[in-house]
């Protein structure tokens, strides 16, 4: 069990940001988390899955 995704979230209402490491989350749990962050007017999140970015 390791980190399989990262969420970078910005809250425009509180004027802050945070980074969340998703450890051992299923695909369904990851989708639920992304809906939580992006279904809001003031909060948005970028989602990075492990291995999804070519450097």
For each residue, the residues with C-beta under 8 A, 3 or more apart:
1: 23 24
2: 23 24 50
3: 6 21 22 23 50
4: 22 23 24 25 30 49 50
5: 21 22 25 30 47 48 49 50
6: 3 19 20 21 22 47 48
7: 19 20 22 33 34 37 45 46 47 48
8: 17 18 19 45 46 48
9: 17 18 19 20 37 43 44 45 46
10: 16 17 43 44 45
11: 14 15 16 17 18 42 43
12: 15 42 43 44
13: 42 43
14: 11 42
15: 11 12
16: 10 11
17: 8 9 10 11
18: 8 9 11
19: 6 7 8 9
20: 6 7 9 33
21: 3 5 6
22: 3 4 5 6 7 25 29 30 33
23: 1 2 3 4
24: 1 2 4
25: 4 5 22 29 30 33
26: 29 30
27: 30 31
28: 31 32
29: 22 25 26 32 33
30: 4 5 22 25 26 27 33 34 47 49
31: 27 28 34 35
32: 28 29 35 36
33: 7 20 22 25 29 30 36 37 45
34: 7 30 31 37 38 45 47
35: 31 32 38 39
36: 32 33 39 40
37: 7 9 33 34 40 43 44 45
38: 34 35 43 44 45
39: 35 36
40: 36 37 43 44
41:
42: 11 12 13 14
43: 9 10 11 12 13 37 38 40
44: 9 10 12 37 38 40
45: 7 8 9 10 33 34 37 38
46: 7 8 9
47: 5 6 7 30 34
48: 5 6 7 8 52 53
49: 4 5 30 52
50: 2 3 4 5
51:
52: 48 49
53: 48
54:
55:
